[in-house]
Amino acid sequence: MTNASTSVAVVAILLASSASAQTDQGAPNDSRFKWGERNTSYPPAFDAQFRAPIVVTEAELAVETIVDGLVHPWAIKNLPGDSGYLVTERTGSLRHVTSEGVLSAPIGGTPEVRDERQGGMLDVETGPNFAEDRMVYLSYAKPTGTNAEGMTMSATAVGRGRLSEDFTMVEEFEDIWVQEPSAPEPLHYGSRIAFDDQGHVFITTGERFTFENRPRAQQLGVTWGKTIRIHPDGSIPEDNPLVGNPEADGSIWSYGHRNIEGAQVVNGQLVVLEMGPQGGDEINLIEPGLNYGWPLVSYGRRYDRFGGGPIGTGTAKIEVAVQPLYFWDPVIAPNDFVVYDGDMFPDWQGDYLISALVAGGLVRLSLGDDGLVQAEERILPNLKRTRDVEIDDDGSLLVITDQEDGRLLRITRP
């Protein structure tokens, strides 16, 4: 996506759902990559939506461990001015890592979390004025008491506080947004944070997974399965698309999502990575007030352990739902991503670099001038489960691995 007009044109294509479709492109005869067998036979809505031509970077890549011993790290944030990195651990900690690889003790002042299944301490972002106010934003699974059956309840929450100069404390932490309502299932919290150039905070959520919960992704009175847009103090912008609708939550920016764990603002537009069920991971270009289809449609199917079968209407396209820019089947389990902008990998300039739990390592997508995906690559899949990726000041890539003994890695071109 090169400019606003390109973005609008791409969304028009996604809404129109072009009738031409390629159902399968063959991967090259390269042992480093195989597409795998599809879970569904739904044809893509347009040619560039699925299985782009595979490319392979021939240049050798080097991987260095900056620090290990992290317990299921979930997010990383590069701090300005060679101040090192912030890393969250899903078990409940926020840590500081120096650029030399010195790992701090857990930083104080962070909230209590529900550390169970997919819950815990999740994303971390620095505020748009961090150099002046040192505000950091955390998303997490917030415990909210018990229900009538004695089950622990929790909700996706985002709060902020001031990071002390010595990196030991988040001072005066307070919630600015809490998902409504809570749920007992410790699953599908979503939970990425992103800022636009006007200072708005975008928050992604999940629909809390179960067959009973997922229809709420279509309900405008709750914040499950949504993207959220608020001011940094938690107040709701007056130009949000559902403000004034008495049956809707005014914080909602878009709806019909399953579980969004990747989000960036690209040329002013929110772009998200959404996990599908068995097949059907998606990249979505978010336009305010629009419906992205879940659980009415999906390019995936129900998990075999739950009996298999089609999702919702049993199709991948309905008139009221926006089509994804791109989808995967089988899944890659996408997490966060960056749009590469650095000197170390000039051939990747403007490409999407995606951390992936199932594909492992990074998935690289090259986009054309029309904003559509024109090539895909799998990079260092032997790294296995990766949760987040950042660009360091020198253009190298920072990646965290989601393991009991997780690592913060640096990827360079020697």
MOVEN-V866819 format. One record per residue. RES is the residue in three letters. OMEGA is omega as a letter, one per 30 degrees, with the letter a starting at -180 (999 if undefined). D_LAST is the distance of its C-alpha to the last C-alpha in Angstrom with 1 decimal. Layout:
RES,OMEGA,D_LAST  RES,OMEGA,D_LAST
This chain:
MET,a,29.4  THR,l,29.6  ASN,a,32.9  ALA,a,36.0  SER,l,37.9  THR,a,35.2  SER,l,35.3  VAL,a,39.1  ALA,l,39.0  VAL,l,36.7  VAL,l,38.9  ALA,l,41.9  ILE,a,40.3  LEU,l,39.8  LEU,a,43.4  ALA,a,44.8  SER,a,43.1  SER,a,43.2  ALA,l,45.2  SER,a,42.9  ALA,l,40.6  GLN,a,38.3  THR,a,38.6  ASP,l,35.8  GLN,l,32.9  GLY,l,31.6  ALA,l,28.0  PRO,l,26.4  ASN,a,26.8  ASP,a,23.5  SER,a,23.7  ARG,a,20.9  PHE,l,23.3  LYS,a,27.1  TRP,a,29.1  GLY,a,31.7  GLU,a,35.4  ARG,l,36.7  ASN,l,39.0  THR,l,41.1  SER,l,42.1  TYR,l,42.4  PRO,l,41.2  PRO,a,38.9  ALA,l,40.7  PHE,a,38.7  ASP,a,36.3  ALA,a,33.0  GLN,a,33.8  PHE,l,32.6  ARG,l,30.2  ALA,l,28.3  PRO,a,26.7  ILE,l,23.6  VAL,a,20.3  VAL,l,17.2  THR,a,13.6  GLU,a,12.7  ALA,a,9.0  GLU,l,7.2  LEU,l,6.7  ALA,l,6.4  VAL,l,9.8  GLU,l,11.2  THR,l,15.0  ILE,l,16.3  VAL,l,19.9  ASP,l,21.9  GLY,l,25.7  LEU,a,26.1  VAL,a,29.1  HIS,l,28.5  PRO,a,26.5  TRP,a,27.4  ALA,l,25.9  ILE,l,23.4  LYS,l,23.8  ASN,a,21.6  LEU,a,24.0  PRO,l,24.2  GLY,l,23.9  ASP,a,21.3  SER,l,24.0  GLY,a,21.9  TYR,l,22.5  LEU,l,25.6  VAL,l,25.7  THR,l,28.8  GLU,a,29.9  ARG,a,32.3  THR,l,34.7  GLY,a,35.6  SER,l,33.3  LEU,a,31.3  ARG,l,28.7  HIS,l,26.8  VAL,l,23.4  THR,l,22.2  SER,l,18.7  GLU,l,18.8  GLY,l,19.8  VAL,a,23.5  LEU,a,25.5  SER,l,28.9  ALA,l,32.2  PRO,l,33.3  ILE,a,34.1  GLY,l,37.9  GLY,a,39.9  THR,a,38.3  PRO,l,40.7  GLU,a,42.0  VAL,l,40.4  ARG,a,41.5  ASP,a,39.0  GLU,a,40.0  ARG,a,38.4  GLN,a,36.3  GLY,l,37.8  GLY,l,36.5  MET,a,34.4  LEU,a,32.3  ASP,l,30.6  VAL,l,29.9  GLU,l,29.6  THR,l,30.1  GLY,a,33.1  PRO,l,32.8  ASN,a,34.3  PHE,a,32.4  ALA,a,31.8  GLU,a,35.6  ASP,l,37.0  ARG,l,34.2  MET,l,35.4  VAL,a,33.4  TYR,a,34.5  LEU,l,34.5  SER,a,35.6  TYR,l,37.1  ALA,a,39.8  LYS,l,42.9  PRO,a,45.7  THR,l,49.0  GLY,a,51.6  THR,l,53.3  ASN,a,55.3  ALA,l,58.9  GLU,a,57.7  GLY,a,55.9  MET,l,52.4  THR,l,49.6  MET,l,48.8  SER,a,45.6  ALA,l,44.1  THR,l,40.8  ALA,l,41.0  VAL,l,39.0  GLY,a,39.7  ARG,l,38.4  GLY,a,38.7  ARG,l,37.6  LEU,a,34.6  SER,a,35.8  GLU,a,34.1  ASP,l,33.3  PHE,a,31.8  THR,a,34.6  MET,l,36.9  VAL,a,37.2  GLU,l,40.5  GLU,l,43.3  PHE,l,41.5  GLU,l,43.6  ASP,l,43.4  ILE,l,43.4  TRP,l,43.6  VAL,a,44.7  GLN,l,45.0  GLU,f,48.5  PRO,l,49.9  SER,l,48.5  ALA,l,48.2  PRO,a,48.3  GLU,a,45.5  PRO,a,42.1  LEU,l,40.2  HIS,l,38.6  TYR,a,38.2  GLY,l,35.7  SER,l,34.7  ARG,l,31.9  ILE,l,32.5  ALA,l,31.6  PHE,l,33.0  ASP,a,34.0  ASP,l,34.3  GLN,l,37.9  GLY,l,37.3  HIS,l,38.5  VAL,l,37.2  PHE,l,36.5  ILE,l,36.8  THR,l,36.4  THR,l,38.7  GLY,a,39.5  GLU,l,43.0  ARG,l,43.2  PHE,a,42.9  THR,l,46.4  PHE,a,48.8  GLU,a,51.1  ASN,a,48.5  ARG,l,46.6  PRO,a,49.4  ARG,l,49.0  ALA,l,45.8  GLN,a,48.5  GLN,a,50.8  LEU,l,50.5  GLY,l,52.3  VAL,a,49.5  THR,l,45.8  TRP,l,44.5  GLY,a,42.1  LYS,l,41.7  THR,a,39.4  ILE,l,40.9  ARG,a,40.9  ILE,l,42.4  HIS,a,42.4  PRO,l,40.5  ASP,l,43.9  GLY,l,44.5  SER,a,47.1  ILE,l,47.2  PRO,a,46.6  GLU,a,49.8  ASP,l,48.0  ASN,a,46.6  PRO,a,47.9  LEU,l,50.3  VAL,a,51.8  GLY,l,55.5  ASN,a,55.6  PRO,a,57.8  GLU,a,56.5  ALA,l,52.8  ASP,a,50.4  GLY,a,49.5  SER,a,46.0  ILE,l,45.0  TRP,l,42.7  SER,a,42.4  TYR,a,43.7  GLY,a,43.6  HIS,a,40.3  ARG,a,39.5  ASN,a,36.7  ILE,l,34.1  GLU,l,31.1  GLY,a,28.8  ALA,l,29.7  GLN,l,28.4  VAL,a,30.4  VAL,a,29.1  ASN,l,30.9  GLY,a,33.8  GLN,l,34.2  LEU,l,33.6  VAL,a,31.4  VAL,l,31.6  LEU,a,30.3  GLU,l,33.3  MET,l,33.5  GLY,l,36.0  PRO,l,38.2  GLN,a,37.8  GLY,l,36.0  GLY,l,35.9  ASP,a,32.8  GLU,l,32.9  ILE,l,31.3  ASN,l,34.2  LEU,a,34.7  ILE,l,37.2  GLU,a,40.3  PRO,l,43.0  GLY,a,45.8  LEU,a,44.7  ASN,a,44.9  TYR,l,41.8  GLY,a,44.0  TRP,g,43.5  PRO,l,45.5  LEU,a,47.5  VAL,l,44.8  SER,l,41.5  TYR,l,39.4  GLY,a,39.4  ARG,l,42.3  ARG,l,43.7  TYR,l,42.1  ASP,a,43.8  ARG,l,44.7  PHE,l,46.8  GLY,l,48.5  GLY,l,46.2  GLY,a,47.6  PRO,l,47.0  ILE,l,46.1  GLY,a,48.8  THR,a,50.4  GLY,l,48.8  THR,l,47.0  ALA,a,43.7  LYS,l,45.3  ILE,a,48.2  GLU,a,49.4  VAL,a,48.9  ALA,l,45.3  VAL,l,42.1  GLN,l,39.9  PRO,l,36.2  LEU,a,33.6  TYR,l,31.9  PHE,l,32.6  TRP,l,31.3  ASP,g,33.5  PRO,a,32.6  VAL,l,31.1  ILE,a,27.5  ALA,a,29.0  PRO,l,27.1  ASN,a,26.7  ASP,a,25.2  PHE,l,22.9  VAL,l,21.3  VAL,a,21.4  TYR,l,17.9  ASP,a,18.2  GLY,a,15.1  ASP,a,12.9  MET,a,9.4  PHE,a,10.8  PRO,l,13.7  ASP,a,14.8  TRP,a,15.7  GLN,l,17.8  GLY,a,21.0  ASP,l,20.2  TYR,l,21.5  LEU,a,19.1  ILE,l,21.5  SER,a,21.5  ALA,a,23.8  LEU,a,26.0  VAL,l,27.1  ALA,a,24.3  GLY,l,21.8  GLY,a,18.3  LEU,l,18.1  VAL,a,20.3  ARG,l,19.3  LEU,l,22.2  SER,a,22.4  LEU,l,25.6  GLY,l,27.7  ASP,l,29.7  ASP,l,32.6  GLY,a,30.8  LEU,a,30.8  VAL,a,28.0  GLN,l,27.0  ALA,l,24.1  GLU,l,22.7  GLU,l,19.6  ARG,a,19.1  ILE,l,15.6  LEU,a,15.1  PRO,l,18.9  ASN,l,18.8  LEU,l,18.2  LYS,a,21.9  ARG,l,23.8  THR,a,21.9  ARG,a,24.1  ASP,l,22.3  VAL,l,19.2  GLU,l,18.6  ILE,l,16.4  ASP,a,15.6  ASP,a,16.4  ASP,a,12.9  GLY,l,12.5  SER,a,10.5  LEU,l,12.8  LEU,a,15.3  VAL,l,17.1  ILE,a,20.2  THR,a,21.7  ASP,a,25.5  GLN,l,26.7  GLU,l,29.2  ASP,a,26.3  GLY,a,23.9  ARG,l,20.5  LEU,a,18.6  LEU,l,14.9  ARG,l,11.8  ILE,a,9.4  THR,l,6.1  ARG,a,3.8  PRO,999,0.0
